Each structure stands twice: as structure tokens, then as C-alpha cells.
Amino acid sequence: MKNLLLMSLAALVISLPGTATAQSQWFDFNGQALLPGGVGGTLTMVSKITNNGSIETPLPLTGDVNARYTLVIEGLELITDSGTQQDFAGGTIALYEDDGTLADFGDAATFSDGTAILTGTFDQFRRVDFGSVQSGAGTVNWTGGTRLGEIAPADQLGWAFVVSISSSTTVTLDGYDENWNGKVEPSDPIVDGEVRTWGQLKRNYQ
């Protein structure tokens, strides 16, 4: 099942122009989604960032990451639905930092009542149903937020958004339609974790 999921996600990412995976740093998240009732309706998703030191993040996050940071999607409109494939357009994505109220899936508003450190929009998003496995992929452009300036303009665009989806009651909470487990990542690392010597740095500018 795990191999099938990985192959399905890889196929979906390849099928979407502009999506890429750096495989070195990303914002990892796990959350709950509400699906649109039909074409023209919108999808929302609230989630907690789950890197917590085990995966490098594109921007440094501090403290208890799982408790302080949330990722929220709103207004992602369903444009076409073939039954096995759904295409969405528009919609916003935001990464919040909150030192006060803990995010509570029983109250979706608690996921977006902090400081928006990154905000953006979807270029595209496609959701595919493989029968026993559902997944989604798209691309995100960051356009705002208090920490947008820490990312070079060229690195703000074309981030890959990849998610595995489950409607199992073991992971989907009451009041929601699906559990989403995924990541948002730049096409290339934007924080250089490589240690360089002074000689190497000088050569870069010769």
C-alpha cells in the first residue's frame, strides 16, 4: 500500500506542469478537509505543521513547531469533476504562527487566528481518486505574509503542494470529510544548510 501511494503521488506530480520536488526541505502538515458539494463549491483545509525538527523547513521555525504553526487552505474552487479526477482553481494558502491559542480541530477558526507569516495562492490543484488511494498535487505562489521578505522573489513561486488523502474514520475527525497528510516545498532549497569555506565563497563571486 505504501509503495502504491508513493507511485500514485509521483504520477500525479509529474502530470502537473510546474510541480517539482526538492526532497530536502519542506513544510510538513497533517490536517482535516471539507469538500465542496459540487462544481462551483469550495474546499477548505486546516492543518498543523508537523516537521518538529525531523525535517528541515524552508524558513526557520522556532519552539514547539507542532503547537505554534498551522497551514490553512480556503476558497479552493472545484472547476471540473470527472468522478476520478477533480480540478480546482483559485484559493488561498496561509502559514500561521500563534503563541497564544492552541489550534483545535473542534474550532477551525483557531487555525487562522495567529500571525500570517506566509500567504499565497494556488496556480492549480488536482485531486485524483485511485480507488483505494486518493491524492492531490498542485503549485503554490507565495505573495504575502510577515516573513515573505526572507525568501528571494524568484524562490517565492512554483512551490509543489503534494498530499495523500484518506476518508477513513481512524484519521478523519467528526465534522470533516477527509484527512490530509502532505507537504509544501520549493523547487530548490531556499536556506543553504551547507557549510562552506571562505575559499569556496570567494570562488562563487569570481
C-alpha positions as CSV (number, residue, x, y, z in Angstrom):
1,M,0.0,0.0,0.0
2,K,2.8,2.4,0.9
3,N,4.5,1.8,-2.5
4,L,1.2,2.3,-4.3
5,L,0.7,5.6,-2.6
6,L,4.2,6.8,-3.4
7,M,3.8,5.8,-7.1
8,S,0.4,7.4,-7.2
9,L,1.7,10.7,-5.8
10,A,4.7,10.6,-8.1
11,A,2.5,10.1,-11.2
12,L,0.2,12.9,-10.1
13,V,3.1,15.4,-9.6
14,I,4.6,14.5,-13.0
15,S,1.2,15.1,-14.7
16,L,1.0,18.7,-13.4
17,P,3.2,21.2,-15.2
18,G,5.4,23.3,-12.9
19,T,5.4,20.9,-9.9
20,A,8.8,19.8,-8.7
21,T,10.2,18.2,-5.6
22,A,13.4,19.3,-3.8
23,Q,13.3,16.3,-1.4
24,S,15.4,18.3,1.2
25,Q,13.3,20.9,3.0
26,W,9.6,21.5,3.2
27,F,6.6,22.4,5.4
28,D,5.1,19.1,6.5
29,F,1.5,19.1,7.6
30,N,-1.4,17.0,8.7
31,G,-5.0,18.2,8.9
32,Q,-8.6,17.9,8.1
33,A,-10.5,19.0,4.9
34,L,-14.1,19.9,4.0
35,L,-15.0,19.1,0.4
36,P,-17.2,21.1,-1.9
37,G,-20.8,19.9,-2.6
38,G,-20.2,20.0,-6.3
39,V,-18.7,22.1,-9.2
40,G,-18.6,25.7,-8.2
41,G,-18.2,24.9,-4.5
42,T,-15.0,25.4,-2.5
43,L,-12.6,23.3,-0.5
44,T,-11.1,24.2,2.9
45,M,-8.4,22.5,4.9
46,V,-7.0,23.2,8.3
47,S,-3.8,21.6,9.5
48,K,-0.8,21.6,11.9
49,I,2.8,21.8,10.8
50,T,4.5,18.5,11.8
51,N,8.2,19.0,10.9
52,N,9.2,19.5,14.6
53,G,12.9,19.3,13.9
54,S,12.8,16.0,12.0
55,I,12.6,17.7,8.6
56,E,14.3,21.0,7.6
57,T,11.8,23.8,6.9
58,P,12.3,26.4,4.2
59,L,12.1,29.1,6.8
60,P,13.4,28.6,10.3
61,L,10.5,27.8,12.7
62,T,11.1,28.1,16.5
63,G,9.7,26.5,19.6
64,D,7.3,23.6,19.6
65,V,6.5,23.6,15.9
66,N,3.5,21.3,16.2
67,A,1.9,23.7,18.6
68,R,2.8,27.0,17.1
69,Y,2.4,26.7,13.4
70,T,-0.7,25.9,11.2
71,L,-1.4,25.7,7.5
72,V,-4.8,26.7,6.1
73,I,-6.4,26.5,2.7
74,E,-9.6,28.4,1.9
75,G,-11.7,29.1,-1.2
76,L,-10.2,26.4,-3.5
77,E,-13.0,26.2,-6.1
78,L,-13.9,22.9,-7.8
79,I,-13.9,23.6,-11.6
80,T,-14.4,20.2,-13.1
81,D,-15.2,16.8,-11.7
82,S,-15.0,13.6,-13.8
83,G,-15.6,11.3,-10.8
84,T,-12.0,10.1,-10.6
85,Q,-10.3,13.5,-11.2
86,Q,-11.2,16.8,-9.8
87,D,-9.5,20.1,-10.9
88,F,-9.6,23.2,-8.7
89,A,-8.7,26.8,-9.2
90,G,-8.1,29.9,-7.1
91,G,-8.0,29.5,-3.4
92,T,-5.6,30.8,-0.8
93,I,-3.0,29.1,1.4
94,A,-1.5,30.6,4.6
95,L,1.1,29.6,7.2
96,Y,0.3,31.0,10.6
97,E,2.4,31.4,13.8
98,D,0.5,31.6,17.1
99,D,2.0,31.8,20.6
100,G,-1.4,32.0,22.2
101,T,-4.5,29.9,21.3
102,L,-3.7,26.3,20.5
103,A,-5.2,25.1,17.3
104,D,-8.3,22.9,17.9
105,F,-10.0,20.9,15.2
106,G,-13.2,21.4,17.0
107,D,-13.0,25.1,16.1
108,A,-11.5,25.8,12.7
109,A,-11.1,29.5,13.4
110,T,-8.3,28.7,15.9
111,F,-6.0,27.7,13.0
112,S,-6.0,31.2,11.5
113,D,-6.1,33.5,14.5
114,G,-2.3,33.9,14.6
115,T,0.2,35.9,12.6
116,A,0.2,35.1,8.9
117,I,3.9,34.6,8.1
118,L,3.3,33.4,4.6
119,T,0.3,33.8,2.4
120,G,-0.3,32.8,-1.2
121,T,-2.4,31.4,-3.9
122,F,-2.7,28.2,-5.9
123,D,-1.8,28.1,-9.6
124,Q,-3.5,24.8,-9.9
125,F,-4.6,21.8,-7.8
126,R,-5.8,18.4,-8.9
127,R,-7.3,15.7,-6.8
128,V,-7.3,12.1,-8.1
129,D,-9.1,9.0,-6.8
130,F,-7.3,5.8,-7.5
131,G,-9.9,3.7,-5.7
132,S,-8.2,2.6,-2.5
133,V,-5.8,5.6,-2.6
134,Q,-6.6,9.3,-3.0
135,S,-4.0,12.0,-3.6
136,G,-3.7,15.6,-4.7
137,A,-1.0,17.9,-6.1
138,G,-0.6,21.4,-7.3
139,T,1.6,24.5,-7.3
140,V,1.6,27.5,-4.9
141,N,2.9,31.0,-5.2
142,W,3.7,32.9,-2.0
143,T,2.6,36.6,-2.3
144,G,2.5,38.0,1.2
145,G,3.0,37.4,4.9
146,T,5.3,39.0,7.5
147,R,8.2,36.8,6.5
148,L,7.8,36.8,2.8
149,G,10.9,39.1,2.5
150,E,13.1,36.2,3.8
151,I,12.5,34.4,0.6
152,A,14.1,35.7,-2.6
153,P,11.5,36.8,-5.2
154,A,12.5,34.0,-7.6
155,D,12.0,31.4,-4.8
156,Q,8.5,32.6,-3.9
157,L,6.9,31.0,-7.0
158,G,6.1,27.5,-8.1
159,W,6.2,25.6,-4.8
160,A,5.0,22.0,-5.0
161,F,2.0,21.0,-2.9
162,V,1.5,17.3,-2.6
163,V,-0.9,15.5,-0.3
164,S,-2.1,11.9,0.5
165,I,-5.8,11.8,1.3
166,S,-7.9,9.4,3.5
167,S,-11.5,9.4,4.4
168,S,-11.0,6.6,6.9
169,T,-12.7,7.2,10.2
170,T,-9.5,6.2,12.0
171,V,-7.8,9.5,10.8
172,T,-10.8,11.7,9.8
173,L,-12.3,13.6,12.6
174,D,-16.0,14.3,13.2
175,G,-17.2,17.3,11.2
176,Y,-14.7,16.8,8.4
177,D,-14.7,14.8,5.1
178,E,-11.0,13.8,4.8
179,N,-7.6,13.6,6.5
180,W,-4.8,15.3,4.5
181,N,-1.2,14.5,5.1
182,G,1.3,16.3,2.9
183,K,4.0,18.9,2.3
184,V,4.6,22.2,0.6
185,E,8.2,22.7,-0.8
186,P,10.2,25.0,-3.0
187,S,11.7,23.7,-6.3
188,D,15.2,24.3,-4.8
189,P,16.2,24.7,-1.2
190,I,16.0,28.4,-0.1
191,V,18.0,28.0,3.1
192,D,21.5,26.8,2.4
193,G,22.5,24.4,5.2
194,E,25.8,23.6,3.6
195,V,28.9,24.7,5.4
196,R,31.3,26.4,3.1
197,T,34.9,27.6,3.5
198,W,36.0,31.2,2.9
199,G,37.8,30.0,-0.3
200,Q,34.6,28.4,-1.6
201,L,32.6,31.6,-1.0
202,K,35.3,33.7,-2.8
203,R,35.2,31.4,-5.8
204,N,31.4,31.9,-6.1
205,Y,32.0,35.6,-6.8
206,Q,34.9,35.3,-9.2
